[in-house]
Structures are given as C-alpha cells and as structure tokens.
Amino acid sequence: MNRVTAAVGRSLKNATVYRSYTTYKTYCENAEPAANTALCLIHQANYLLDKQLHTLEEQFLKDGGFTERLYKIRKTNRGF
C-alpha cells in the first residue's frame, strides 16, 4: 500500500476525504474550467474565513480579549 492509498484509507475512517491534483485535473486542463475552479475555491476560502472571523468576534465579545482573560486567571490564582 502506498502513501496515497494509506492516507485515503485513514481519511475515510475519519470521514474526511483529501483530494489530490488528479481529482481536479479534468477541471484545470482548459482555461475556462480552470478559471471557474479557481473562482469556486476562492469563494469557498472567503466563506470559511468570514465564518472564522464571525466566530472569533463572538468569542471576543463573550470571553473578552487576551489581557482580560489573563487578568481573570491571575486574579483567580491569587485568591481574589
């Protein structure tokens, strides 16, 4: 079993599928499908980054920033 097959096997066990260049090769052979593929990937990356920023913003509003959390931990450790 080669590394790719082993990696695919492990990823299927974790319900995650890692795809290689050969999976997307047919989409990248001509200019128009390649551009559409690139736009789709950019859109997906942008969506995931927006989602991450929204989550971080909610976490910051709920838990405070680094300094606030550090102060809270120090205060707890000192017994105040």
TIRO-2110 file (N, C-alpha, C; in Angstrom, 1 decimal):
// TIRO-2110
0.9, -1.2, 0.0, N, 1, A
0.0, 0.0, 0.0, CA, 1, A
0.9, 1.2, 0.0, C, 1, A
0.7, 2.1, -0.9, N, 2, A
1.5, 3.3, -1.0, CA, 2, A
1.0, 4.4, -0.1, C, 2, A
1.7, 5.5, 0.0, N, 3, A
1.3, 6.6, 1.0, CA, 3, A
-0.1, 7.2, 0.6, C, 3, A
-0.3, 7.4, -0.7, N, 4, A
-1.6, 8.0, -1.0, CA, 4, A
-2.8, 7.1, -0.6, C, 4, A
-2.7, 5.8, -0.9, N, 5, A
-3.7, 4.9, -0.6, CA, 5, A
-3.9, 4.8, 0.9, C, 5, A
-2.8, 4.8, 1.7, N, 6, A
-2.9, 4.8, 3.1, CA, 6, A
-3.5, 6.1, 3.7, C, 6, A
-3.2, 7.2, 3.1, N, 7, A
-3.8, 8.5, 3.5, CA, 7, A
-5.2, 8.5, 3.2, C, 7, A
-5.7, 8.0, 2.1, N, 8, A
-7.1, 8.0, 1.7, CA, 8, A
-7.8, 7.0, 2.7, C, 8, A
-7.2, 5.9, 3.0, N, 9, A
-7.8, 5.0, 3.9, CA, 9, A
-8.0, 5.6, 5.3, C, 9, A
-7.0, 6.3, 5.8, N, 10, A
-7.1, 7.0, 7.1, CA, 10, A
-8.1, 8.1, 7.0, C, 10, A
-8.2, 8.8, 5.9, N, 11, A
-9.1, 9.9, 5.9, CA, 11, A
-10.5, 9.4, 5.8, C, 11, A
-10.8, 8.3, 5.1, N, 12, A
-12.1, 7.8, 5.1, CA, 12, A
-12.6, 7.3, 6.5, C, 12, A
-11.7, 6.8, 7.3, N, 13, A
-12.0, 6.4, 8.6, CA, 13, A
-12.5, 7.6, 9.4, C, 13, A
-11.9, 8.8, 9.2, N, 14, A
-12.2, 10.0, 9.9, CA, 14, A
-13.3, 10.8, 9.2, C, 14, A
-13.9, 10.2, 8.2, N, 15, A
-15.0, 10.9, 7.4, CA, 15, A
-14.4, 12.2, 6.7, C, 15, A
-13.2, 12.2, 6.4, N, 16, A
-12.6, 13.4, 5.7, CA, 16, A
-11.9, 12.8, 4.5, C, 16, A
-12.1, 13.4, 3.4, N, 17, A
-11.5, 13.0, 2.1, CA, 17, A
-10.5, 14.0, 1.7, C, 17, A
-9.3, 13.6, 1.5, N, 18, A
-8.3, 14.5, 1.0, CA, 18, A
-8.1, 14.2, -0.5, C, 18, A
-8.2, 15.3, -1.3, N, 19, A
-8.2, 15.1, -2.7, CA, 19, A
-6.8, 15.6, -3.3, C, 19, A
-6.3, 15.0, -4.3, N, 20, A
-5.1, 15.4, -4.9, CA, 20, A
-5.3, 16.1, -6.2, C, 20, A
-4.2, 16.5, -6.8, N, 21, A
-4.3, 17.2, -8.1, CA, 21, A
-5.1, 16.3, -9.1, C, 21, A
-4.9, 15.0, -9.1, N, 22, A
-5.5, 14.2, -10.1, CA, 22, A
-7.1, 14.2, -10.0, C, 22, A
-7.6, 14.5, -8.8, N, 23, A
-9.0, 14.7, -8.6, CA, 23, A
-9.6, 15.8, -9.4, C, 23, A
-8.8, 16.9, -9.4, N, 24, A
-9.3, 18.2, -10.1, CA, 24, A
-8.6, 18.4, -11.4, C, 24, A
-7.8, 17.4, -11.9, N, 25, A
-7.1, 17.6, -13.2, CA, 25, A
-8.0, 17.9, -14.3, C, 25, A
-9.1, 17.3, -14.4, N, 26, A
-10.0, 17.5, -15.6, CA, 26, A
-10.6, 18.9, -15.6, C, 26, A
-10.7, 19.5, -14.4, N, 27, A
-11.2, 20.9, -14.3, CA, 27, A
-10.2, 21.9, -14.7, C, 27, A
-8.9, 21.6, -14.7, N, 28, A
-7.8, 22.5, -14.9, CA, 28, A
-7.1, 22.4, -16.2, C, 28, A
-7.6, 21.5, -17.1, N, 29, A
-7.0, 21.3, -18.4, CA, 29, A
-7.2, 22.5, -19.4, C, 29, A
-8.4, 23.1, -19.3, N, 30, A
-8.7, 24.2, -20.2, CA, 30, A
-8.9, 25.5, -19.4, C, 30, A
-8.7, 26.6, -20.1, N, 31, A
-8.7, 27.9, -19.4, CA, 31, A
-10.0, 28.2, -18.7, C, 31, A
-11.1, 28.0, -19.3, N, 32, A
-12.4, 28.4, -18.7, CA, 32, A
-12.8, 27.6, -17.5, C, 32, A
-12.7, 26.3, -17.6, N, 33, A
-13.0, 25.5, -16.4, CA, 33, A
-11.9, 25.7, -15.3, C, 33, A
-10.7, 26.0, -15.6, N, 34, A
-9.7, 26.3, -14.6, CA, 34, A
-10.0, 27.6, -13.9, C, 34, A
-10.5, 28.6, -14.7, N, 35, A
-10.8, 29.9, -14.0, CA, 35, A
-12.0, 29.7, -13.1, C, 35, A
-13.0, 28.9, -13.6, N, 36, A
-14.2, 28.7, -12.8, CA, 36, A
-13.8, 27.9, -11.5, C, 36, A
-12.9, 26.9, -11.6, N, 37, A
-12.5, 26.2, -10.5, CA, 37, A
-11.8, 27.1, -9.5, C, 37, A
-10.9, 28.0, -10.0, N, 38, A
-10.2, 28.9, -9.1, CA, 38, A
-11.2, 29.9, -8.4, C, 38, A
-12.2, 30.4, -9.1, N, 39, A
-13.2, 31.2, -8.5, CA, 39, A
-14.0, 30.5, -7.4, C, 39, A
-14.3, 29.3, -7.7, N, 40, A
-15.0, 28.5, -6.7, CA, 40, A
-14.2, 28.3, -5.4, C, 40, A
-12.9, 28.0, -5.6, N, 41, A
-12.0, 27.8, -4.5, CA, 41, A
-11.8, 29.1, -3.7, C, 41, A
-11.7, 30.2, -4.4, N, 42, A
-11.5, 31.5, -3.7, CA, 42, A
-12.8, 31.8, -3.0, C, 42, A
-14.0, 31.5, -3.6, N, 43, A
-15.2, 31.8, -2.9, CA, 43, A
-15.3, 30.9, -1.6, C, 43, A
-15.0, 29.7, -1.7, N, 44, A
-15.1, 28.8, -0.5, CA, 44, A
-14.1, 29.2, 0.6, C, 44, A
-12.9, 29.6, 0.2, N, 45, A
-11.9, 30.1, 1.2, CA, 45, A
-12.4, 31.4, 1.8, C, 45, A
-13.0, 32.3, 1.0, N, 46, A
-13.5, 33.5, 1.6, CA, 46, A
-14.7, 33.3, 2.5, C, 46, A
-15.6, 32.3, 2.2, N, 47, A
-16.7, 32.0, 3.1, CA, 47, A
-16.2, 31.4, 4.4, C, 47, A
-15.2, 30.5, 4.3, N, 48, A
-14.7, 29.9, 5.6, CA, 48, A
-14.0, 31.0, 6.4, C, 48, A
-13.2, 31.9, 5.8, N, 49, A
-12.6, 33.0, 6.6, CA, 49, A
-13.6, 33.9, 7.2, C, 49, A
-14.7, 34.2, 6.5, N, 50, A
-15.7, 35.1, 7.1, CA, 50, A
-16.4, 34.4, 8.3, C, 50, A
-16.6, 33.1, 8.1, N, 51, A
-17.2, 32.3, 9.2, CA, 51, A
-16.3, 32.3, 10.4, C, 51, A
-15.0, 32.1, 10.2, N, 52, A
-14.0, 32.1, 11.3, CA, 52, A
-13.9, 33.5, 12.0, C, 52, A
-13.9, 34.6, 11.2, N, 53, A
-13.9, 35.9, 11.8, CA, 53, A
-15.2, 36.1, 12.6, C, 53, A
-16.3, 35.7, 12.1, N, 54, A
-17.6, 35.9, 12.9, CA, 54, A
-17.5, 35.1, 14.2, C, 54, A
-17.0, 33.9, 14.2, N, 55, A
-16.8, 33.1, 15.4, CA, 55, A
-15.9, 33.8, 16.4, C, 55, A
-14.7, 34.3, 15.9, N, 56, A
-13.8, 34.9, 16.7, CA, 56, A
-14.4, 36.2, 17.4, C, 56, A
-15.2, 36.9, 16.6, N, 57, A
-15.8, 38.1, 17.1, CA, 57, A
-16.8, 37.8, 18.2, C, 57, A
-17.6, 36.8, 18.0, N, 58, A
-18.5, 36.3, 19.1, CA, 58, A
-17.7, 35.9, 20.3, C, 58, A
-16.7, 35.1, 20.1, N, 59, A
-15.8, 34.7, 21.3, CA, 59, A
-15.2, 35.8, 22.0, C, 59, A
-14.8, 36.9, 21.3, N, 60, A
-14.2, 38.0, 21.9, CA, 60, A
-15.2, 38.8, 22.7, C, 60, A
-16.4, 38.9, 22.2, N, 61, A
-17.4, 39.7, 22.9, CA, 61, A
-17.9, 38.9, 24.2, C, 61, A
-17.9, 37.5, 24.1, N, 62, A
-18.3, 36.7, 25.2, CA, 62, A
-17.3, 36.6, 26.3, C, 62, A
-16.0, 36.3, 25.8, N, 63, A
-15.0, 36.0, 26.8, CA, 63, A
-14.0, 37.1, 27.0, C, 63, A
-14.0, 38.1, 26.2, N, 64, A
-13.0, 39.2, 26.3, CA, 64, A
-11.8, 38.9, 25.6, C, 64, A
-10.8, 39.9, 25.6, N, 65, A
-9.6, 39.7, 24.9, CA, 65, A
-8.5, 39.0, 25.8, C, 65, A
-7.4, 38.9, 25.2, N, 66, A
-6.3, 38.2, 25.9, CA, 66, A
-6.0, 38.8, 27.2, C, 66, A
-5.8, 40.1, 27.3, N, 67, A
-5.5, 40.8, 28.6, CA, 67, A
-6.6, 40.5, 29.6, C, 67, A
-7.8, 40.6, 29.2, N, 68, A
-8.9, 40.4, 30.2, CA, 68, A
-8.9, 39.0, 30.7, C, 68, A
-8.7, 38.0, 29.8, N, 69, A
-8.6, 36.6, 30.3, CA, 69, A
-7.4, 36.4, 31.2, C, 69, A
-6.2, 37.0, 30.9, N, 70, A
-5.0, 36.8, 31.7, CA, 70, A
-5.3, 37.4, 33.0, C, 70, A
-5.9, 38.6, 33.1, N, 71, A
-6.2, 39.2, 34.4, CA, 71, A
-7.1, 38.3, 35.2, C, 71, A
-8.1, 37.7, 34.6, N, 72, A
-9.0, 36.8, 35.3, CA, 72, A
-8.3, 35.6, 35.9, C, 72, A
-7.4, 35.1, 35.1, N, 73, A
-6.6, 33.9, 35.6, CA, 73, A
-5.7, 34.3, 36.7, C, 73, A
-5.0, 35.4, 36.6, N, 74, A
-4.1, 35.9, 37.7, CA, 74, A
-4.9, 36.1, 39.0, C, 74, A
-6.0, 36.8, 38.8, N, 75, A
-6.9, 37.1, 40.0, CA, 75, A
-7.4, 35.8, 40.7, C, 75, A
-7.7, 34.8, 39.9, N, 76, A
-8.2, 33.5, 40.4, CA, 76, A
-7.0, 32.8, 41.1, C, 76, A
-5.8, 32.8, 40.6, N, 77, A
-4.7, 32.2, 41.2, CA, 77, A
-4.2, 32.8, 42.4, C, 77, A
-4.4, 34.1, 42.5, N, 78, A
-4.0, 34.9, 43.7, CA, 78, A
-5.1, 34.8, 44.9, C, 78, A
-6.2, 34.2, 44.5, N, 79, A
-7.3, 34.0, 45.6, CA, 79, A
-8.1, 35.2, 45.8, C, 79, A
-8.3, 36.1, 44.8, N, 80, A
-9.1, 37.3, 45.0, CA, 80, A
-10.5, 37.1, 44.4, C, 80, A
END
